[in-house]
């Protein structure tokens, strides 16, 4: 079992004992999302920590989008709840890379691809550069931020 999943379960138990309703509900929702991901596909499998982090990032992004929609529609109470859930989820995610670090990742990926193909990559090789950049960032940067940094440099 993934270490992060074990930590989520232990924190759920602690939240239940402390009668923290928001944290309990959020952790239950996260564990349900992880379990859904584990049983999706043809065969059930245990997720690695990296895969669990991807699920958590997706759930955090959902909360942010929901909060934004609630705010636009004048439902500040629901938006506050979504923001609170997102903050709880973010406690389990690795610290995101800063803009400067994302730029460094993009530069490193471009250098790696240039070394592989023997010339500086252009927009046609963006897929190769993004593949390298995603591997370097290892879940600490959003794909959109990486893509923007790579496009800026190509």
Residue pairs with C-beta under 8 A, 6 or more apart in sequence:
1 46
2 46
2 47
2 48
2 49
2 51
2 52
3 49
4 49
4 52
4 53
4 56
4 92
5 31
5 34
5 47
5 52
7 92
8 27
8 30
8 31
8 34
8 92
9 31
11 23
11 27
12 24
12 27
12 28
12 31
15 23
15 24
15 27
16 24
22 81
22 84
22 85
22 88
23 88
26 85
26 88
26 89
27 88
29 59
29 85
30 55
30 56
30 59
30 89
30 92
33 55
33 58
33 59
34 47
34 52
34 55
37 47
37 51
37 55
38 44
38 45
38 46
38 47
47 55
50 138
50 139
53 92
53 93
53 94
53 139
54 139
56 89
56 92
56 93
57 93
57 139
57 142
59 89
60 86
60 89
60 90
60 93
61 142
63 82
63 83
63 85
63 86
63 89
64 82
64 86
66 78
66 79
66 82
67 78
67 79
67 80
67 82
67 83
67 86
68 79
70 76
70 78
70 79
70 82
71 79
94 139
94 140
95 140
96 140
96 141
96 142
97 105
97 137
97 140
97 141
97 145
99 145
99 149
101 141
102 137
102 141
102 145
102 146
102 149
103 149
103 153
105 133
105 136
105 137
105 141
105 146
105 149
106 129
106 133
106 146
106 149
106 150
106 152
106 153
107 153
108 132
108 133
108 136
109 129
109 130
109 132
109 133
109 136
109 150
110 120
110 121
110 129
110 150
110 153
110 154
112 132
113 121
113 125
113 128
113 129
113 132
114 120
114 121
116 128
117 125
117 128
121 128
121 129
121 154
122 154
123 151
123 154
126 150
126 151
126 154
129 150
129 154
130 143
130 146
130 147
130 150
133 146
133 149
133 150
134 143
134 146
137 146
